[in-house]
Amino acid sequence: MEVDQTRFRNVVEQTREDRDRVRKLVEGKQWRQAEPDRTRMAMFSLRAARQTMPRGAEAVQGPDDMQASWFLPGGATARRAIAFVEATAGGKWTAGTGFMISPTLFMTNQHVIQNEAAALSAQITFDREMGEDGSMRPTTVFRLAPERFAIAAGGIGLRPRGSRAEGSRRR
């Protein structure tokens, strides 16, 4: 035990000048000079901020980035129009997202589907997300119909995958 106390006293003595320098910088509110390690300073600032925040289940923890409650049903409806896009053309696979702008017109960016060949190979998957239990939810998959409508800026016609009448449900 005496060895540990001696070692502790030595560390205290060896770091005295540094600790005095840091105390003076902190007293002068020169935080960046007091702690040059940005990660360590950020962690300290976070801990200090949490000490001044209200505690408990009802308290906001961290920045207040909450949405108003009216957003939830609208957001749930809007997300149904967004799809995951996969396309292959000339041996190059691309993926991205896009969205419905009418019941039969889908829009994505040109870097996702670069040309008609990529559009012909593409499939779009709606509801590609996990459920509350962590498992994948059922999806609806469509093929694109660039012969119906396509423009270089990204609008492409839509037809159900595997048929011309309706979408196939995948589980």
Sequence and secondary structure as in RCSB ss.txt:
>XXXX:A:sequence
MEVDQTRFRNVVEQTREDRDRVRKLVEGKQWRQAEPDRTRMAMFSLRAARQTMPRGAEAVQGPDDMQASWFLPGG
ATARRAIAFVEATAGGKWTAGTGFMISPTLFMTNQHVIQNEAAALSAQITFDREMGEDGSMRPTTVFRLAPERFA
IAAGGIGLRPRGSRAEGSRRR
>XXXX:A:secstr
 HHHHHHHHHHHHHTHHHHHHHHHHHHTT HHHH   HHHHHHHHHHHHHHHS  STTS  SS     TTHHHHH
HHHHTTEEEEEEEETTEEEEEEEEEEETTEEEE TTTS SHHHHHH EEEES SB TTSSB  EEEEEE TTT B
 TTSEEEEEETTSSSS EEE 
